[in-house]
Amino acid sequence: MFIVRFAVFLGLLVVSVPAVFAQPKDPEKLERDFAALAWQRGPTEGQIGNLATVNVREHQAFLDGPNTRRFLELNGNPPRDDHYTLVGPGMAWFAVFSFNDSGYVKDDEKLDADALLKSLQDSDKPGNEERKRLGLTPLYTDGWHVPPHYDPGTKRLEWGLRLRKDDGRQLINYTVRLLGRRGVMQATLVSNPQRLDQDTVDFKTALAGYNFVAGERYAEFRSGDRVAEYGLAALVLGGAAVVATKTGFIKAFGKLIVVGVVALGSAIAAVFRRFSRREPDRRVG
């Protein structure tokens, strides 16, 4: 089974929330549209703009910027430029990469997972008021699936957050930030919640093949380069948007900029199944 049952919002600001998923009126056309994307099947190397590359292993696939824009649109997400997609074997998972040119983020800050969680939970009420204004269902912060942690060797910050909808359904949002010389690459994993732990292992293995190009690596920072106005904790809480309120940013911004999660319609999942079975020459796994 490779049904993708939930989709992850890919931006930082609340105004970029995902649209409500609509059931496809013509599943056969949707299937043809998926098949028509320019899938780059592994083994190959995916070019993430002019900033980075990722190894695309056998049974994986990659979509460039224009094709990712269409892929997001077909999945019911707002289409976005300068986003890139890595797809796991059998379409069990996919991850979308995008870059924030915020400047060099200093990584000498210690993370307090409990304090960060409380900040996010404290912001549930104002954040959901804003979601309601935008016609979106509320999301509540339940806790960490994986507490935020930073690896100074790989320059990788990652965490998994458990969210809950009004109907009690649990959703998990897994995010990775890869620090570079001029900013931060965001990689958002989209997976079936029941497979998340397994798919996270596969995804992290894939990230071992990710590299910033020469001149963009974290270690290549030079005096005079722009330095971000925030550190690791702010990346967990939303990145650049937190700068607006300085010391008061935690309660003011928390849920407004946390990644949102919504369910993917069963009709689209069925299209994925048929796409895999009926288009073996084009399938991504």
N, C-alpha and C positions, 0 to 999 in steps of 0.2 A: 504494500500500500504506500502510495506516495502523495496522498491527498494533503494539500497544504490548507489547514483549517483556520489559520489566523494570519493577519497581516499586520506589519508594524509600521507605524508612522515614521517617516524618514527625516523630518526636519527638526529644528530646534524650537521654533516659536509656536505658540498656540494658534496663531492665525494660519498655520500650515497644516492643520489637522486633516485626517483623511476623510474623504467623502464616504457616505453610507453606501455599502455595497449593494448593487442592484443585481437581481437575477438576470442572466443573459436572455434576451428575447430570442436569439437564434444561436443555440449552442454549436451547431455545425459551422456557422460562420466564425464564431469565437475560436473554435478548434483550428480552423484554417488560418486565422490571424496569428495564433500562437506558432503554428508550423511555419508561417511565412517570416518569422523573425530570423535574423542572421545569426543563428547559434554558432559560436566558435567552439567546436567540440575538442576535448583534450585527447591526447596530450598536446598542449600548446602554451603560449604565454599570453595572458590578458594584459592589455595596456590600459591603465587607469589614468586617462588623460596623459599629460606629459610629466606626471609627478611620481608614478609608481608602477610596478608590475606585480602580477600574481601568477604563479604556476597553476595551470589548469590541468589537473591530472586526468588520467583515463577515467571515463564514465562521468566526468564533470563537464560543464559547459560555461561559457562566458558570453555576456552581452555588452557591447560598447554603449556609449552615451545615448545616441539616437534610438537604439533598440531597447535600452533600458527604459527610456521615456515611454515608449509604446507598451512595454511589458508592464510597467506600473499602471498605465491607463487601462490595460486589459484586466488587471487584477482589481480595479476599482479604486486605485489610489490616484491622487493628483499627479499628473505627469510632471517630471522634473528634469531639468537639464543638468549635465555634468554629474550624473549618477551612473554607476556601473554595477553589473550583477554577476555574481558567481553562483552557479547552480550545482547542488550536490548530486550524487548518484541517484538515478531514478526520480529526480525532482523531490527527494525526501525533504530537502531544505534549500533555501537560497539566502544569499547575503547581499546587501546593497551597500556600496561604498560611495562616500561623498567626502569632499575636503572642505575644511573651514580654514581660510587663510588668516587666522587670528594672530599669528606670530608665534614665536618660540615660547612654549609653556614650560616653566621651571618645574622640575619634578622632585623638589626637595621637601615637599609638604607631606606630613603624615595624615593618613585618612582615619577618621573616627566614624566607623560604620553606624554606630548607634545614634550619634548626633545627626548624621546625614539622613538616616531613616526618619528620625523625629521631625526634621525639617520638612521632609516630603509629606509626612502624615499631617503635620500642622497646616500645610497648604492645601489639603484636600478640599476644604470648604470653599475658599475663594477660587480655587482652580475649577471646581465643579460649577460654581456660579457662572464662570466665564464659558465653560463648555455648554452649559444650558443655554446661554445667550446665543451661542453659535449653532444650536440645534443638535448637540451631541449628547450621548448618554453619559452619566457620571462614571468616573473611575476612582476607586479607593485603593490606597496603598496598604497592603497587608504585611509585607515584610520582604526581606532579601531571600531570593532563591540561591543566589551566590553573592556574598558581601563584596563590596568594591575592594579591589586589590590591584596593586601596581607592581609590575615586574621591571626593575631597572635594567635588566639585561636585554630584554626585548623592546623596552620602552612602550609597553602595552598596559593600558588601564582597562579593566573589564569588570562587569557586574551583571547580575540577573535580578530583576525586581518582580515580585509577585503583586499583581493587581487584581481587583475584584469589581465585577459589574453589579448593577442593581439586582439582577436575578440570581446572584450568588456565584456565578461562573468565575472560576479562577483563570487568570491569564498571566503568562510569564513573558517578560520583555528582557532579551539578552543583548547587551551592547558592548562593543569594544572600541576603544580609542587608541590609535597608533600615532605616537608623537613624532613629528618631523621638524625640520629646521625652520620652516616658515608657518607652521600651523599643525592642525590635527586632522588625520583621516578617521572618519567615523565608519565603522562597519556594523550594520544591524542585521542580526540573524533572524530569519523567519522560519518557523518550524512548527510541526504539530506538538502541542504541549506534552502529550504522552511520550513523545520521542525526543524531547528537548535535551535531556542529559546525553543521550547517545549521539544526537546530531551536533551538540556542542563540542564533543570530543573530535568528531570528524571535521567540524569547522575550524577548530583550533589547530588541527593537523594541517589543514589547508593554509592557514595563516602563516605557518612556518615557511611557505613559499612566497610570502609577500615581502616586497622590498621597495623602499623609496629609491628613486634613481640617484645617480651621483650628483652631488650638489644639494640634494634635498633631505639628506639624512640628518638625524638629530645631532649626531656627533660632529657634523660639519658646521655648526653654529659659529659665527664670526662676530667679533665686536662690531657694533653698528647695526646688526640685524634687529628687526623689530621684536620686542618681547611682549608677550600677552600680559594683560592686566589682571590675570587670574591664574590659579593653580589647579591642582588635581581635583580638589573637592568641588570646585565650581564646575568642572567638566561633568561630574556626576549629576549636578543639579541643573545643568543646562548650558554651560559654556558662556559664550560672549554675552548673552542676554543678562546675565547676573551683574555685569559691570554697572548697569544703569543705576543701581541703588547701593552700590558699594557694601558697607557693613550690614545694611538691612536687607540684603538680597535674599537671604535664605527663606524667611517667612513670606516675603513678597512674591517670589517667583516660583518656588518649589513646583507645585503641580501644574502651573501654567506652562512650564517648559519641559515637563517630563514626557518621555516617549509614550504615546498612546497606542492602544491595541484594540482592534475590533475583529469580529468573526468574519471569516470568508464564507460566502454562500455555498451551499451544497451543490448547486447547479454548476458553478465554476469548477468545483472539485471533480465533478463527473467529467467535465471537459478535459481536465488534466489526465484522467484515466484513459479516456479514448485517444487523446493525443499521443500518449505513450504507446498504446497498443496498435494503433492504426497507422502511425507514421514512424516505423522503425528506422527509416533512413534519416530522419530529422530529429528523433527524440534526443533528449539531453542526458539520458542515462543509459 
